Amino acid sequence: MAWTRYQIFLAGLLVFTGSLNTLATKFADGQDAPGRTGGVWKNGTSLRPTTEVHNFNHPFLQATGMFVGEFSCLLVFRIVSWIHAKRNTPESELPDIVKGNQDFNPFIFYLPALCDMVGTSMMYIGLTLTYASSFQMLRGAVIIFTGIFSMVFLKAKLHRFKWLGIVLVLVGLIVVGVSDILHADADAKALGGNTEGQKSSSAVITGDLIIVGAQVITALQMVLEEGFVSKTNVAPLQAVGLEGLFGMITLGALLVPFYFIKIGHVPIDDSIDGIVQIFNNRWIAVGFGGTLLSISFFNYAGISVTKQLSATTRMVLDSVRTIIIWAVSLGVSWQIFHYETVIGFVVLLSGMAVYNNLLIVPFMASKGWITNPEDEEEKDTGAFADEPVE
């Protein structure tokens, strides 16, 4: 069936805002500006005053901004619900994004929000250390942990083709990670004049490992949402907004102790310095604002694509998003092209397709080579159905 104009718009919005979110965050990370009076930042082994020009490196502040963007979904939900209440719109005719059960305890979203907070903060730390395209590709590791957690906590059964998908994803991740490690030092020399290109192999592997580790937390969040939140049938936009509210309040409060707790005389995250830098450099403000705004539209588009089309369509569009981020990173000299990364991405993409029963398994089943297990009445644990964004 052909897509409607609205569905095409949603698909384009998902790809555009998803790409913009990662690129805007990475763009802000690569900017320099003077910060607040009285602070210090670490330059190699020496400490310098933050009034000097220095790199914008505030992952926890950026994560808080992301939650502010998610919280805006709750405001939109309230406005749309109020409009339809004034119109006395029947519940059956409400838009999908606001249709749902209102008789629930909102604090069921607090634990998933904590997972989102930890996972997002870890990923933003990793993003400052590695490449934007690797960041996007390595997030595919969520499939591995979601599958395992679904078996352990939800007692779900994984078909053999899903295990094959997990193995392919793992191989793809290894190829991408090894490519980063092998070429990081040489790329740093080749891109020496570019702030984003100055990454040692140790920094890149640390960033890659942090991002993969964050997927453990993200997978736990997804399993919690499937096991508890989805059963309440809450409106999708409201669910995203509530997680944003709890994440914004919790991480916003944690910024205070993060300011006072120091590692080597440098705060965990000097958010005041970050805010001053945002005001001192309009390009940091553009990047930070782009992250905040894009996350709102990305969540709306993601929810709508899953409902209007399918979770597998969302997975394909997310792969397009990865290609765009990669292409932009190459075009602006944030990294250098390596064929190993292409191989890793293709294997990773194949694993995602196999796991989500998309194209490969249905094609083989249509030829009579295999029997598609999902034709049976068994529980499916699709990893991308309710994927939270970042």
N, C-alpha and C positions, 0 to 999 in steps of 0.2 A: 504494500500500500504506500502511495506517495505521501511524503511529508507535507503538512500544511505550512503556510507562511509563518504561523506562530511557532511551530516546532522547529523550523529552520532558524528563526530568530533565537530561540532558546539554545539551540546547539551552538550557534555563533557566539552568543553571550557567554556560554559556559567556557568555550575555548579561549575567548578573548580575555575575560576577567580572570580565569585561572592562570593564564600565561602572564598577565599583567601583575598578578599578586606576587608570584615568585620573582619576576624581573624587577618590580619596583622595590621589593625588599633588598634584593641583591644590589640594585643601583644605589640605594641609600647606604648600604654597607661599604661601598667603594668611595664615598665622599669624605672630604676633610673639612674641618671648621674649628675655630677656637671655641672653647667651652666656658664653664663657670670659673669665677675667681675663687682661689683657695683649694682647688682640687689637684690631684696628680694623676698622671697616666703613665703606663710603663712603655718605654721605648727601648726594646731589647732588654738590656740588663740595667738600664738607668731609669730614674724617675724624673718626669718633666711636669711643669705646671700645666693644668688644663687650659689656661689662657693662651697657650701656644696652639697653633693649628695641629690637629690630630685627627685620626680616623674615627668615624662614627661607628662605634662598636657597642651597641646596647640591645642585645637580643631579648632581654626580659621586658624592656620598655616597648620594643616592637611587638612582642607577644601580647602585651596589655592592649596595645592599639588594635591588634587583630580581634581581641575579645570585645572591644568597643564596637567594632564593625559588626560582629555577630549580634551584639546586644541591639543594634539598630533594627535587626529583623523582628525583635519583639515589639518595638515601637510601630513598625509597619503592620504587624499582626493586629495590634490594638486598634490602629487607625482603620484598617480594612474591616475588622470585626464591628467597629462602631458604625461605620458607614452602612453596612448591611443590616445592622440592628435597627438603624433609623429607617431603613427602607422596608423593614419587616420581611426580609428575604427568607424564604423557607430553608431549613437546614439542608435539604436535598439539593438545593440550587446554589449553595455557597461554593466559592472557588476552592479547589483542592488544598491550596496552601494554608487556608484558615479553617478547613473543615476537620472536626475532630472532637474528642471527648474533653470536657472541661472539669469533670469531677475526678481530680487526681491531686496527689501531694506534689507540689513543684520541687520539693527537695529530693525526689528520686533522680533529678538531673544533676545533683551536686557531685556524686561520685564520678559519673562520666565527664563532668566539667573539670574535675581535678585531673583526670587522665588526660583530657584535652590540654589542660594548662601545662602539665609536665611534658607531654609529648611535643607540643608546639614550641615550648621554650628550648627543649633539646634540639629540635630541628633547626631553629633559628641560630643556635650556637653552632651547629654543624655547618649551616649555610655560610657563616662567616669564614669558615676554614676551607671549604671545598668549592667545587664549581656548581653553578646553578643547574646545569643539565644533569650532572651526577646526583644532585639533591633530588631532582624530580624522578630520575630513574630508580634510585635506591629506595624511594618510598614504596616501590612495588613489593618490597619485603613484607609488607603488611599481610599479603596473601598467606605467606608461610605461617605466621603466628596466629592469624585469624582461624585458619584451618585447624591448627593444633588446639587452640583454646576452645573452639566450637565443639571439638570432640571431648575435651576434658570437662568443660563446665556445662555445656548444653546437651551433652550425650548425643551429638549429631554423628551421622555416619558419613565418612568421606568415600566417594566412589574411587575406583582405581585411577580413572582419568584425572581426578583432582590431585591425587598423589603425584601423577606424572607432571601435572602443571606446576606443582610445588617444586619438584626437582628441577624443572626447566627454569623456573624463576630463580632458584638458588644458583644454578650455573650462570645465568645471565648476570646476576648480582656480582658473582665472583669475577667474571670477565671485566665488567665495568670497573670494579674496585681495583683489580690488578692493573688495568690500563691507567687509571689515575696515579697509582703508586709509581709505575715504571716511568711515566713521562713528566711527573710533577716538577722535578728539579730542572730538567731541560726546558720545559715550558716556562718556568719562572725566569730563566735567563733570556729566552726568546721574547718574552713579554715584559721585560724588566721595567719598561717605562710605564706600564699599566698597573695600577694599584691592585686590581683584581687578578692580575696574572702573577703577582709575586707570592707564590705559595710553595713552600717546601713540601717534600714528599711526606714528612712526618705530620705536617699540618693537615694535608689532604687526607691521609689515612685516618687521622684522629676525627676529622669532620665526617668522613664516610661512616666510621664505626658509630659515632654518636647518632647519625641519622638512622642507621639500621637499628640501633638500640631503641630509638624513639618509636619505631614501628611496633615494638613489643607493647609499649604503652597504648599506642593507637589501636592495636588489635584488641587489647583488653577493653578499651573504651567501646569498640564496636560490638563486642560480645555482651558487655553490660547493657548496651542500648537494645540489642536484640533480645536479651533475656528478660529485661525488666521494663524498659521504656516503651518498646514497640507494642507490648501487650496492653498498654493503657490507651492506645490509639489516639495519641496527642497530635494536634495539627503540626505538620512539619516545621512551618515557619516559627511557631511558638516554641517548639523543642529546641531549635537552633538558638533562638533568642534567649531562652532560659539558661542554656549552657553558657552563652556569652555573658549574661548577667552575673552568674556565679563565678565564672572565670575572671571577669573584669574586677569584681570586688575582691576576690581572693588574691590574685596576682598583684592588683593595685596596692593592696595592703602589704604584701610581701616586699614591694619596692622600698618600703621604709627601712626594714632591717637589712635589706640588700645594700642600702646606701651606707650603713654603719659597719657591716661586717666586711673586713678587709682581708685580702689575700696578697701578701707581699706589699702592704701599704696601699693597695689599690682596691676600691670597693668591688663587690661582686657585680653590681651594676649601679653606676652613678647616674641615676635617672635625671637628676637636676642638670648635670652636665649635658646629657642627651637632649633635654628640652632646650637648653641654651643653644646647643649646636643646631637644632632644627630652626631656631629663629635667626641664627647667624648665617645660614647657608640655605638659600631658597631651593636648591636642588635636593637637599636632604628632606626639606619640607614636602617637596613634590613626591619623592619616593615614599616617605612615611604616609602621606595622605593617600597616595595610590594604593598602598597596602590596605589601609583602613577602608577605603571606598570599595575597592575591588572585591574584598571578602564578603561584603553584604550582597552584592549582585551575584557573586559566584555561588553563594549558598542558595539564593533564590533559584538560580538557573539549574543548579545540581538537583535540588528537590523536584523542580518542575520537569526536568528531562527524565528523571527516574519514573515519575508518575505518567507523563505524557507518552514516553517512548519505552525505555527499559533500562535496567541497570547495566546490561551489556553494552547498550548504546553509549551510556555514560563512560564505560571503560574505554571504548574505542575513542571517544572524544578526548578523554584524558591522555591517551597516547598521542593524539594530534597535538595536544598542549605541550607534551614533552618535546616533540619534534620542533615546535615553534621556539621554545625556550632554548633548545640546543642551537638552532639556526641563528637566533639573535646573539647568543653567547659567542658563537664563532664570528659573526659579522662585526661585533663591537670589540673583538680581541680580548674577551674575557678568558678564552681558552683556545687551544689549537686542535685541529681535526686529527683524530687517530682512528684507523680502521678497526682497531680492537673494540673501540666503544660502539661502533656500528654493529659489530657481531654480537656484543653483549646486549645491546638494545633489542635486536631482532630476536635473540633467544628469550630475553625477558618478556617481550611482547607475545611471543608464541606461548610461553608458559601461562601468561594471563588469559590468553584466548582459550587454551585447553582447560584451565581451571574453571573458567566461567561458562564452559560448554558452548563456546562461540566459534563458528566456522569449521574448525578442524574436526572435532568429534562429530558434529552433525553431518559434515560432508562424508566422512568415512562410514557413518551409519547409513546415509542415503545410497551409498554404493554397495551396501550389504557386507562390507568388510568386518564391521563390528555391530554390536547392539548397543544403542544409546541407553545407558543405565537410567537416565533421567526421564525416560518414557515410563518408568515404573513409579509407583506411588511411594517415594522415599523422600526424606527430608533433605532439602538442598541448603547449602550454606554459602550463598553467593557473597563474595567478599566486598563487592562494590555497591551493594544495594543502598546502604545508608552511610556511605563513607563521609566522615566529617572533613571539612576542608581546613586548609591552611593556606 
